[in-house]
């Protein structure tokens, strides 16, 4: 489990996780773009989940965002793998 604080309009680059993750937005909002899925805006008090292996990017809104997330880590593998788009 961890907390990420995103400055305004900051993005976590395109990546995929080796295990599933669930995130809850504590403050602000994030836009989540995932391959093969509609873009989703997630605001404070809302959550989203991501299946393992789905390529995605997360971008904070104009006021930034604070997100708490939990995930399943696959032993012996990196959790996040950057992907070129």
ChimeraX attribute file (.defattr): number of C-alpha atoms within 10 A of each C-alpha:
attribute: neighborCount
match mode: 1-to-1
recipient: residues
	/A:1	10
	/A:2	9
	/A:3	14
	/A:4	13
	/A:5	15
	/A:6	22
	/A:7	15
	/A:8	16
	/A:9	16
	/A:10	17
	/A:11	16
	/A:12	12
	/A:13	15
	/A:14	17
	/A:15	19
	/A:16	21
	/A:17	23
	/A:18	19
	/A:19	19
	/A:20	18
	/A:21	17
	/A:22	15
	/A:23	20
	/A:24	19
	/A:25	21
	/A:26	18
	/A:27	18
	/A:28	20
	/A:29	25
	/A:30	28
	/A:31	17
	/A:32	19
	/A:33	17
	/A:34	18
	/A:35	10
	/A:36	9
	/A:37	10
	/A:38	9
	/A:39	11
	/A:40	13
	/A:41	16
	/A:42	19
	/A:43	19
	/A:44	15
	/A:45	11
	/A:46	13
	/A:47	15
	/A:48	14
	/A:49	13
	/A:50	18
	/A:51	14
	/A:52	16
	/A:53	14
	/A:54	17
	/A:55	20
	/A:56	21
	/A:57	18
	/A:58	20
	/A:59	21
	/A:60	25
	/A:61	20
	/A:62	13
	/A:63	14
	/A:64	17
	/A:65	23
	/A:66	18
	/A:67	21
	/A:68	16
	/A:69	16
	/A:70	14
	/A:71	19
	/A:72	14
	/A:73	16
	/A:74	12
	/A:75	9
	/A:76	6
	/A:77	11
	/A:78	11
	/A:79	17
	/A:80	14
	/A:81	14
	/A:82	13
	/A:83	12
	/A:84	7
	/A:85	8
